[in-house]
Amino acid sequence: MEAGPRDTAHGRPEPLTADGPAERVGDGLEPAAEPPEEVEVELRPQRRLRLWQLAPIVGLAATGSLMFAFPLAFGTGDGGAVIAMLGLLISFCAAGWGMMAARRVGHTWPGLPARGSGGRPDWRVVLAYAVVVAAVVVLAVWRVDRLR
């Protein structure tokens, strides 16, 4: 007999007596009450970002944002614009790395369909994300350009 899920399509088994299956309900053992319902439990753990995935992303983002913020805030000489652009680049790299890690464990951006669902993203949501990213990039480049 092969191991596998229980076959519950045939209903309850016949009640048993000491001699074998009972022919009537009154013979020997009475049929048991309804068997308890089987509960399905997911054996795989939830897919979450782990500490070893988050630590380098947060570290790079913090370093990049500080490199970007201090030259812009305090205007430290001629190299300030270069350091600020390098910090901006590191920040964007950390953001991209974080998005790829989140996508790998199954997270999606709000308003976009889940990966592998077959749904198409709404063009208005994609356009809104593109406008926000473009505005942040334009403002950052404009601020660094004003340093010179």
Stockholm file with secondary structure:
# STOCKHOLM 1.0

chainA/1-148         MEAGPRDTAHGRPEPLTADGPAERVGDGLEPAAEPPEEVEVELRPQRRLRLWQLAPIVGLAATGSLMFAFPLAFGTGDGGAVIAMLGLLISFCAAGWGMMAARRVGHTWPGLPARGSGGRPDWRVVLAYAVVVAAVVVLAVWRVDRLR
#=GR chainA/1-148 SS CCCCSCCCTTCSCCCBCSSSBCSSTTSSSCCCSCCCCCCCCCCSCCCCCCHHHHHHHHHHHHHHHHHHHHHHHHCCSTTHHHHHHHHHHHHHHHHHHHHHHHHHTTCCCTTSCCTTSCCCCCHHHHHHHHHHHHHHHHHHHHHHHHHC
#=GC SS_cons         CCCCSCCCTTCSCCCBCSSSBCSSTTSSSCCCSCCCCCCCCCCSCCCCCCHHHHHHHHHHHHHHHHHHHHHHHHCCSTTHHHHHHHHHHHHHHHHHHHHHHHHHTTCCCTTSCCTTSCCCCCHHHHHHHHHHHHHHHHHHHHHHHHHC
//
